[in-house]
Amino acid sequence: MPVRLEILARSLSTRARVGRVHTPHGSFDTPAFMPVGTHGTVKGILPGLVQATGAQVILGNSYHLMLRPGSELIAVMGGLHRFAGWGGPMLTDSGGYQAYSLADTNKLTEDGVEFRSIVDGALVNLTPERAIETQNQIGADIIMALDDCPPSVDPGAGIVNQTRLRIAARRDSGRRGYDHAARLREANERTVRWLGRCRTAHLAGLRAGDQALFGIVQGGTDLDQRAWSAERICGIDLPGYAIGGVAVGEQSEQIAEVIRFTAPLLPDAKPRYLMGVGYERDLFAACLAGIDMFDCVLPTRNGRNANAFTSSGQIRLRNAKYGMDPAPIEPGCDCAACLPGPQIIALGERLKSGDTWFSRAYIRHLFSAGEMLGPILVTLHNLRHFQRFMADVRATIRTDAWSGFLARWPVAEAGSVGVSNDLGEAGA
């Protein structure tokens, strides 16, 4: 297979494991957090700086790249690795999540998803076959099957603010009204059928030997539906499998429950990918349950909005209390904002004395003045934060010293509860 997982170590008290995923563009260590480069770029950050944060694999969004600049152009330019200047492993999603998030403007049929382009308003029909063709042209190492991603919880229940989903549910429910259980069953069955079509299209194409197709397990928060989906999705032999439809409206406790239940149903010897989850408590719970790969826009999106992640929680650097704060974003962090090297800041007496950093006050000033350096610095810090977090998870899996990990990362504490019956030090 073009992508394979090598398991290097296992926790003795949880289901967590350390591994390495091998791809045609190199390997990456797991559990791994993948920065998201929606349009073929991690916003505002040079590829070399993304790599310097510790990221070994990144994600691109085939839905957006299909619309602009077009997958055909990317193919002509040598594929997304060359086009974007990233030489390492890369994954692309299929567009299934965009069909979910833009549900009120899409038309979902058995053939695929019909929508209007957000670029020029043109009518686009995203079928399983086109999703595969697009990703074949983009050229990522790991590509995702097109899936039908349903709401995780009933959008009409008022549990979360899902206005677009409620509009879509009312539009599509007909006279009988919206039936959430029926919607989950429909999505599961369609996802299995679409995966079969995706696999057929991929094997018939020119990239089956150097791209790995992953299937996606759906089912919302209904564990019976998750089991049904996992059995059928994993019944199709693929290089890896993902858990989708998580962190799309449900509470953190529900996310953890779904992950704990579903992860063991996926093949042990193949990569397990949890799609779109990014808060540390959720990442930690998923790592302990045996998940290998993650992606989320939180580090970059929050960074552009002056929200910095730290080991004890987020800080909002626009707040006035940071206006005269001389400290770095997080003391002890080795990112380019908290501990810049000579390639980031000019050499001088402060650098020689070892106390150079970009202060919270300075970064707040940058945001207040609308200077682009502010979002760049906080994004760099956030990217490095998540890579430091995952590196510590990998190290701790080998030792099972979970109490020490939680002392270093109190932000992960909520994710340690109830992951397994024999969690050891982390369980209380």
TADACOR-V103621 format. One record per residue. N is the residue number from 1. RES is the residue in one small letter. PSI is psi in degrees with one decimal (999 if undefined). OMEGA is omega in degrees with one decimal (999 if undefined). Layout:
n=N res=RES psi=PSI omega=OMEGA
n=N res=RES psi=PSI omega=OMEGA
This chain:
n=1 res=m psi=148.2 omega=-178.2
n=2 res=p psi=-20.0 omega=177.7
n=3 res=v psi=133.4 omega=178.1
n=4 res=r psi=152.7 omega=-179.9
n=5 res=l psi=129.6 omega=172.1
n=6 res=e psi=116.0 omega=179.6
n=7 res=i psi=123.4 omega=-173.4
n=8 res=l psi=-29.2 omega=-178.4
n=9 res=a psi=154.6 omega=178.2
n=10 res=r psi=143.3 omega=171.6
n=11 res=s psi=143.4 omega=177.6
n=12 res=l psi=-14.6 omega=-175.5
n=13 res=s psi=-8.1 omega=178.7
n=14 res=t psi=-176.0 omega=176.3
n=15 res=r psi=7.0 omega=-176.8
n=16 res=a psi=147.8 omega=176.1
n=17 res=r psi=152.2 omega=174.6
n=18 res=v psi=135.7 omega=-179.3
n=19 res=g psi=-173.6 omega=174.9
n=20 res=r psi=126.4 omega=177.4
n=21 res=v psi=125.2 omega=-178.6
n=22 res=h psi=129.7 omega=-178.7
n=23 res=t psi=169.1 omega=177.3
n=24 res=p psi=-19.1 omega=178.8
n=25 res=h psi=29.3 omega=177.8
n=26 res=g psi=-175.6 omega=-174.9
n=27 res=s psi=158.9 omega=172.3
n=28 res=f psi=148.2 omega=-177.8
n=29 res=d psi=146.2 omega=178.2
n=30 res=t psi=152.4 omega=-1.0
n=31 res=p psi=139.1 omega=-173.9
n=32 res=a psi=139.4 omega=172.0
n=33 res=f psi=124.9 omega=-177.0
n=34 res=m psi=115.2 omega=171.7
n=35 res=p psi=148.3 omega=-176.5
n=36 res=v psi=123.8 omega=174.2
n=37 res=g psi=80.7 omega=-169.9
n=38 res=t psi=-50.8 omega=-176.0
n=39 res=h psi=25.3 omega=-177.6
n=40 res=g psi=14.6 omega=177.5
n=41 res=t psi=137.6 omega=168.7
n=42 res=v psi=111.1 omega=-163.0
n=43 res=k psi=121.1 omega=171.9
n=44 res=g psi=0.3 omega=-172.7
n=45 res=i psi=125.4 omega=177.3
n=46 res=l psi=145.4 omega=-179.4
n=47 res=p psi=-38.4 omega=178.7
n=48 res=g psi=-35.3 omega=177.9
n=49 res=l psi=-34.1 omega=173.5
n=50 res=v psi=-46.5 omega=178.8
n=51 res=q psi=-37.2 omega=-179.2
n=52 res=a psi=-21.6 omega=176.0
n=53 res=t psi=-10.8 omega=-177.6
n=54 res=g psi=-4.3 omega=179.7
n=55 res=a psi=133.3 omega=-179.7
n=56 res=q psi=-14.2 omega=-179.0
n=57 res=v psi=141.7 omega=-179.9
n=58 res=i psi=168.4 omega=-176.3
n=59 res=l psi=140.9 omega=172.1
n=60 res=g psi=157.1 omega=-175.4
n=61 res=n psi=108.1 omega=-174.4
n=62 res=s psi=-29.3 omega=177.7
n=63 res=y psi=-51.2 omega=-178.0
n=64 res=h psi=-39.3 omega=-179.4
n=65 res=l psi=-30.5 omega=175.7
n=66 res=m psi=-38.7 omega=-178.9
n=67 res=l psi=-34.2 omega=-177.9
n=68 res=r psi=118.7 omega=10.5
n=69 res=p psi=-2.7 omega=-176.1
n=70 res=g psi=133.1 omega=-177.0
n=71 res=s psi=-27.7 omega=178.4
n=72 res=e psi=-42.3 omega=178.4
n=73 res=l psi=-42.3 omega=179.7
n=74 res=i psi=-41.2 omega=178.4
n=75 res=a psi=-43.9 omega=179.1
n=76 res=v psi=-33.9 omega=-178.4
n=77 res=m psi=6.7 omega=174.7
n=78 res=g psi=9.8 omega=-179.3
n=79 res=g psi=164.7 omega=-172.3
n=80 res=l psi=-31.7 omega=177.4
n=81 res=h psi=-51.4 omega=-178.8
n=82 res=r psi=-42.0 omega=-177.4
n=83 res=f psi=-40.1 omega=-175.9
n=84 res=a psi=-5.5 omega=178.1
n=85 res=g psi=28.3 omega=179.2
n=86 res=w psi=116.6 omega=-175.6
n=87 res=g psi=-6.2 omega=-175.8
n=88 res=g psi=-173.2 omega=178.9
n=89 res=p psi=150.0 omega=-177.5
n=90 res=m psi=146.0 omega=176.1
n=91 res=l psi=144.2 omega=170.7
n=92 res=t psi=142.7 omega=173.4
n=93 res=d psi=173.2 omega=-168.3
n=94 res=s psi=-17.4 omega=-173.0
n=95 res=g psi=-4.2 omega=179.2
n=96 res=g psi=-37.5 omega=179.2
n=97 res=y psi=-36.8 omega=179.0
n=98 res=q psi=-34.4 omega=175.2
n=99 res=a psi=-35.2 omega=177.0
n=100 res=y psi=-50.5 omega=-172.2
n=101 res=s psi=-23.4 omega=177.9
n=102 res=l psi=34.7 omega=-171.0
n=103 res=a psi=-30.2 omega=-176.3
n=104 res=d psi=-12.8 omega=-180.0
n=105 res=t psi=2.6 omega=-179.0
n=106 res=n psi=159.8 omega=171.2
n=107 res=k psi=114.8 omega=-177.1
n=108 res=l psi=124.1 omega=177.8
n=109 res=t psi=174.6 omega=177.4
n=110 res=e psi=-28.3 omega=-178.7
n=111 res=d psi=-35.3 omega=-178.1
n=112 res=g psi=-152.7 omega=-179.8
n=113 res=v psi=123.9 omega=178.7
n=114 res=e psi=128.6 omega=-178.3
n=115 res=f psi=166.5 omega=174.8
n=116 res=r psi=133.1 omega=179.6
n=117 res=s psi=133.6 omega=176.3
n=118 res=i psi=-7.9 omega=-179.7
n=119 res=v psi=-51.2 omega=-174.8
n=120 res=d psi=5.1 omega=177.8
n=121 res=g psi=3.1 omega=-179.3
n=122 res=a psi=148.8 omega=178.6
n=123 res=l psi=128.3 omega=-177.8
n=124 res=v psi=134.1 omega=177.0
n=125 res=n psi=107.2 omega=-179.0
n=126 res=l psi=101.0 omega=177.1
n=127 res=t psi=167.1 omega=174.0
n=128 res=p psi=-39.8 omega=-179.4
n=129 res=e psi=-40.6 omega=180.0
n=130 res=r psi=-34.8 omega=177.1
n=131 res=a psi=-40.7 omega=178.9
n=132 res=i psi=-44.8 omega=178.4
n=133 res=e psi=-44.0 omega=179.3
n=134 res=t psi=-45.8 omega=-178.3
n=135 res=q psi=-31.6 omega=172.5
n=136 res=n psi=-41.5 omega=-179.6
n=137 res=q psi=-38.2 omega=178.8
n=138 res=i psi=-42.4 omega=169.8
n=139 res=g psi=21.4 omega=177.6
n=140 res=a psi=158.7 omega=179.3
n=141 res=d psi=-37.9 omega=179.7
n=142 res=i psi=128.5 omega=178.8
n=143 res=i psi=152.8 omega=-173.9
n=144 res=m psi=143.3 omega=174.8
n=145 res=a psi=149.0 omega=173.5
n=146 res=l psi=129.0 omega=-178.2
n=147 res=d psi=162.5 omega=173.2
n=148 res=d psi=104.5 omega=-176.9
n=149 res=c psi=108.1 omega=-179.1
n=150 res=p psi=167.0 omega=170.9
n=151 res=p psi=139.3 omega=-178.9
n=152 res=s psi=-32.1 omega=177.3
n=153 res=v psi=163.3 omega=-178.7
n=154 res=d psi=115.4 omega=-177.7
n=155 res=p psi=-16.8 omega=178.9
n=156 res=g psi=-0.5 omega=-174.6
n=157 res=a psi=-12.0 omega=178.5
n=158 res=g psi=15.2 omega=-178.8
n=159 res=i psi=-40.8 omega=179.3
n=160 res=v psi=167.0 omega=179.8
n=161 res=n psi=96.9 omega=178.9
n=162 res=q psi=63.8 omega=-173.9
n=163 res=t psi=-46.0 omega=-176.8
n=164 res=r psi=-36.9 omega=179.4
n=165 res=l psi=-38.1 omega=178.0
n=166 res=r psi=-40.6 omega=177.8
n=167 res=i psi=-45.4 omega=-179.6
n=168 res=a psi=-39.3 omega=-179.9
n=169 res=a psi=-42.6 omega=178.1
n=170 res=r psi=-38.9 omega=-178.6
n=171 res=r psi=-39.1 omega=-171.2
n=172 res=d psi=-5.2 omega=-171.3
n=173 res=s psi=-24.5 omega=-179.8
n=174 res=g psi=-159.2 omega=-174.4
n=175 res=r psi=-29.9 omega=-174.9
n=176 res=r psi=-12.1 omega=-178.0
n=177 res=g psi=171.1 omega=-176.3
n=178 res=y psi=130.3 omega=178.6
n=179 res=d psi=105.2 omega=-173.1
n=180 res=h psi=-41.1 omega=179.1
n=181 res=a psi=-41.6 omega=178.3
n=182 res=a psi=-36.5 omega=178.6
n=183 res=r psi=-40.1 omega=177.8
n=184 res=l psi=-44.2 omega=-179.8
n=185 res=r psi=-44.8 omega=179.3
n=186 res=e psi=-45.5 omega=-178.6
n=187 res=a psi=-42.0 omega=179.0
n=188 res=n psi=-47.5 omega=-178.2
n=189 res=e psi=-41.5 omega=179.7
n=190 res=r psi=-38.3 omega=179.8
n=191 res=t psi=-39.4 omega=177.1
n=192 res=v psi=-45.8 omega=179.5
n=193 res=r psi=-43.0 omega=179.6
n=194 res=w psi=-36.0 omega=178.1
n=195 res=l psi=-40.9 omega=176.3
n=196 res=g psi=-42.0 omega=178.3
n=197 res=r psi=-39.6 omega=177.9
n=198 res=c psi=-44.7 omega=-178.8
n=199 res=r psi=-43.8 omega=178.5
n=200 res=t psi=-44.6 omega=-179.6
n=201 res=a psi=-39.8 omega=-178.2
n=202 res=h psi=-44.0 omega=-178.9
n=203 res=l psi=-26.3 omega=179.2
n=204 res=a psi=-12.3 omega=-177.8
n=205 res=g psi=-169.2 omega=-175.3
n=206 res=l psi=-1.2 omega=-172.3
n=207 res=r psi=12.3 omega=-176.6
n=208 res=a psi=-26.2 omega=-178.3
n=209 res=g psi=-16.8 omega=-178.0
n=210 res=d psi=10.6 omega=172.9
n=211 res=q psi=140.1 omega=-179.2
n=212 res=a psi=124.1 omega=178.1
n=213 res=l psi=125.2 omega=176.3
n=214 res=f psi=141.3 omega=171.9
n=215 res=g psi=161.7 omega=-173.3
n=216 res=i psi=128.0 omega=176.5
n=217 res=v psi=129.1 omega=177.7
n=218 res=q psi=-168.8 omega=178.0
n=219 res=g psi=2.5 omega=179.0
n=220 res=g psi=-142.4 omega=177.9
n=221 res=t psi=7.9 omega=178.4
n=222 res=d psi=108.5 omega=-173.7
n=223 res=l psi=-32.2 omega=175.5
n=224 res=d psi=-40.7 omega=177.6
n=225 res=q psi=-35.6 omega=174.8
n=226 res=r psi=-44.2 omega=179.2
n=227 res=a psi=-43.1 omega=178.8
n=228 res=w psi=-47.4 omega=-178.5
n=229 res=s psi=-45.4 omega=-177.6
n=230 res=a psi=-41.8 omega=-179.0
n=231 res=e psi=-42.3 omega=-175.4
n=232 res=r psi=-39.1 omega=177.8
n=233 res=i psi=-45.7 omega=-178.8
n=234 res=c psi=-12.2 omega=173.6
n=235 res=g psi=-12.3 omega=174.3
n=236 res=i psi=117.6 omega=-172.8
n=237 res=d psi=116.1 omega=-178.3
n=238 res=l psi=164.5 omega=179.6
n=239 res=p psi=-18.4 omega=-178.9
n=240 res=g psi=168.2 omega=-175.0
n=241 res=y psi=152.4 omega=-177.2
n=242 res=a psi=154.9 omega=169.5
n=243 res=i psi=115.6 omega=179.5
n=244 res=g psi=177.4 omega=177.6
n=245 res=g psi=31.0 omega=178.6
n=246 res=v psi=148.0 omega=-176.7
n=247 res=a psi=39.4 omega=176.9
n=248 res=v psi=39.8 omega=175.9
n=249 res=g psi=-20.8 omega=-177.2
n=250 res=e psi=166.1 omega=-179.5
n=251 res=q psi=162.7 omega=-177.4
n=252 res=s psi=-37.8 omega=179.5
n=253 res=e psi=-37.3 omega=177.4
n=254 res=q psi=-38.0 omega=176.9
n=255 res=i psi=-48.8 omega=-178.5
n=256 res=a psi=-40.1 omega=-179.6
n=257 res=e psi=-44.5 omega=179.6
n=258 res=v psi=-42.8 omega=-178.8
n=259 res=i psi=-47.1 omega=-179.2
n=260 res=r psi=-36.3 omega=-178.8
n=261 res=f psi=-42.4 omega=-168.6
n=262 res=t psi=-37.7 omega=-174.6
n=263 res=a psi=-44.9 omega=-179.9
n=264 res=p psi=-14.6 omega=178.7
n=265 res=l psi=-12.8 omega=179.1
n=266 res=l psi=149.0 omega=-177.5
n=267 res=p psi=134.2 omega=-176.5
n=268 res=d psi=-33.4 omega=-171.3
n=269 res=a psi=1.2 omega=-178.3
n=270 res=k psi=155.8 omega=-179.1
n=271 res=p psi=139.7 omega=175.6
n=272 res=r psi=124.9 omega=-171.2
n=273 res=y psi=122.9 omega=175.0
n=274 res=l psi=116.9 omega=-169.8
n=275 res=m psi=129.9 omega=167.4
n=276 res=g psi=19.7 omega=-179.1
n=277 res=v psi=133.6 omega=-171.8
n=278 res=g psi=-14.0 omega=177.8
n=279 res=y psi=145.0 omega=-172.2
n=280 res=e psi=-39.3 omega=-179.1
n=281 res=r psi=-36.8 omega=-179.6
n=282 res=d psi=-39.7 omega=175.6
n=283 res=l psi=-43.5 omega=-177.7
n=284 res=f psi=-47.6 omega=178.0
n=285 res=a psi=-40.1 omega=-178.8
n=286 res=a psi=-39.9 omega=176.1
n=287 res=c psi=-44.2 omega=-179.5
n=288 res=l psi=-23.9 omega=178.9
n=289 res=a psi=-6.0 omega=176.1
n=290 res=g psi=18.7 omega=177.5
n=291 res=i psi=145.8 omega=-174.6
n=292 res=d psi=-25.6 omega=-171.2
n=293 res=m psi=144.3 omega=-178.7
n=294 res=f psi=155.9 omega=169.0
n=295 res=d psi=153.7 omega=174.3
n=296 res=c psi=151.1 omega=177.8
n=297 res=v psi=-5.5 omega=-173.5
n=298 res=l psi=-47.0 omega=-177.1
n=299 res=p psi=-40.1 omega=-177.3
n=300 res=t psi=-44.0 omega=-179.7
n=301 res=r psi=-47.1 omega=179.2
n=302 res=n psi=-35.9 omega=178.2
n=303 res=g psi=-39.2 omega=179.3
n=304 res=r psi=-14.6 omega=179.8
n=305 res=n psi=22.5 omega=173.3
n=306 res=a psi=19.7 omega=176.6
n=307 res=n psi=115.3 omega=-175.9
n=308 res=a psi=135.4 omega=175.4
n=309 res=f psi=139.2 omega=173.8
n=310 res=t psi=172.5 omega=-177.0
n=311 res=s psi=-18.0 omega=-179.9
n=312 res=s psi=3.2 omega=178.6
n=313 res=g psi=171.2 omega=-178.1
n=314 res=q psi=148.7 omega=169.8
n=315 res=i psi=142.4 omega=-176.6
n=316 res=r psi=103.3 omega=-167.8
n=317 res=l psi=-8.1 omega=173.1
n=318 res=r psi=-16.6 omega=-177.3
n=319 res=n psi=141.5 omega=-175.8
n=320 res=a psi=-27.6 omega=-176.4
n=321 res=k psi=-15.4 omega=178.3
n=322 res=y psi=4.0 omega=-175.4
n=323 res=g psi=-27.8 omega=178.3
n=324 res=m psi=28.7 omega=-177.2
n=325 res=d psi=116.4 omega=-176.8
n=326 res=p psi=-5.6 omega=-174.6
n=327 res=a psi=156.7 omega=170.0
n=328 res=p psi=171.8 omega=179.3
n=329 res=i psi=-49.5 omega=175.7
n=330 res=e psi=111.6 omega=176.6
n=331 res=p psi=134.6 omega=-179.2
n=332 res=g psi=-15.5 omega=177.0
n=333 res=c psi=142.9 omega=-177.9
n=334 res=d psi=24.6 omega=-179.4
n=335 res=c psi=174.1 omega=-177.6
n=336 res=a psi=-15.1 omega=175.7
n=337 res=a psi=-41.2 omega=-176.2
n=338 res=c psi=-27.3 omega=-179.5
n=339 res=l psi=68.6 omega=-174.0
n=340 res=p psi=141.6 omega=175.4
n=341 res=g psi=178.7 omega=-176.6
n=342 res=p psi=-21.1 omega=178.1
n=343 res=q psi=-13.0 omega=-178.9
n=344 res=i psi=-39.4 omega=-174.2
n=345 res=i psi=147.5 omega=-177.0
n=346 res=a psi=144.4 omega=175.6
n=347 res=l psi=141.6 omega=179.8
n=348 res=g psi=-174.0 omega=-176.8
n=349 res=e psi=-40.2 omega=-178.6
n=350 res=r psi=-39.4 omega=178.5
n=351 res=l psi=-41.4 omega=179.3
n=352 res=k psi=-32.1 omega=-179.4
n=353 res=s psi=-5.0 omega=173.6
n=354 res=g psi=15.0 omega=-176.9
n=355 res=d psi=30.0 omega=-178.9
n=356 res=t psi=131.7 omega=170.4
n=357 res=w psi=167.8 omega=172.8
n=358 res=f psi=117.1 omega=-173.8
n=359 res=s psi=160.2 omega=174.7
n=360 res=r psi=-36.7 omega=179.3
n=361 res=a psi=-43.0 omega=-179.7
n=362 res=y psi=-43.8 omega=-179.1
n=363 res=i psi=-39.9 omega=175.8
n=364 res=r psi=-41.9 omega=177.2
n=365 res=h psi=-42.4 omega=-178.9
n=366 res=l psi=-42.6 omega=178.4
n=367 res=f psi=-40.8 omega=-179.8
n=368 res=s psi=-34.1 omega=-178.2
n=369 res=a psi=-3.0 omega=-179.0
n=370 res=g psi=24.3 omega=179.9
n=371 res=e psi=134.4 omega=-175.8
n=372 res=m psi=-21.2 omega=-179.6
n=373 res=l psi=-29.9 omega=179.5
n=374 res=g psi=-57.2 omega=176.8
n=375 res=p psi=-35.3 omega=179.5
n=376 res=i psi=-46.7 omega=-177.3
n=377 res=l psi=-43.6 omega=-178.4
n=378 res=v psi=-35.0 omega=175.7
n=379 res=t psi=-44.7 omega=177.3
n=380 res=l psi=-43.2 omega=178.4
n=381 res=h psi=-46.4 omega=-177.6
n=382 res=n psi=-41.7 omega=177.4
n=383 res=l psi=-44.1 omega=179.2
n=384 res=r psi=-36.7 omega=178.3
n=385 res=h psi=-48.1 omega=-176.9
n=386 res=f psi=-30.5 omega=175.7
n=387 res=q psi=-36.6 omega=174.7
n=388 res=r psi=-41.2 omega=179.4
n=389 res=f psi=-47.9 omega=-177.7
n=390 res=m psi=-35.5 omega=177.0
n=391 res=a psi=-39.4 omega=178.2
n=392 res=d psi=-36.7 omega=174.3
n=393 res=v psi=-47.1 omega=-178.9
n=394 res=r psi=-42.0 omega=179.9
n=395 res=a psi=-38.9 omega=-176.0
n=396 res=t psi=-29.6 omega=175.2
n=397 res=i psi=-35.5 omega=-177.9
n=398 res=r psi=-24.6 omega=-176.0
n=399 res=t psi=-20.7 omega=-174.7
n=400 res=d psi=22.4 omega=178.6
n=401 res=a psi=67.5 omega=-171.7
n=402 res=w psi=-28.8 omega=179.5
n=403 res=s psi=-39.5 omega=177.0
n=404 res=g psi=-38.6 omega=177.6
n=405 res=f psi=-46.9 omega=-178.0
n=406 res=l psi=-27.4 omega=174.2
n=407 res=a psi=-34.7 omega=178.8
n=408 res=r psi=-27.3 omega=-175.4
n=409 res=w psi=68.3 omega=179.9
n=410 res=p psi=-21.5 omega=178.9
n=411 res=v psi=-19.6 omega=-178.8
n=412 res=a psi=-2.3 omega=-171.2
n=413 res=e psi=-44.4 omega=-175.9
n=414 res=a psi=-26.8 omega=-179.1
n=415 res=g psi=-6.0 omega=-176.4
n=416 res=s psi=-9.0 omega=-172.2
n=417 res=v psi=126.3 omega=169.1
n=418 res=g psi=19.1 omega=-177.8
n=419 res=v psi=-34.6 omega=175.4
n=420 res=s psi=168.8 omega=-178.0
n=421 res=n psi=-17.1 omega=-177.2
n=422 res=d psi=54.7 omega=-171.4
n=423 res=l psi=-10.5 omega=178.7
n=424 res=g psi=-136.0 omega=-173.6
n=425 res=e psi=-30.5 omega=-172.5
n=426 res=a psi=-10.3 omega=-165.0
n=427 res=g psi=-28.9 omega=-171.5
n=428 res=a psi=999 omega=999
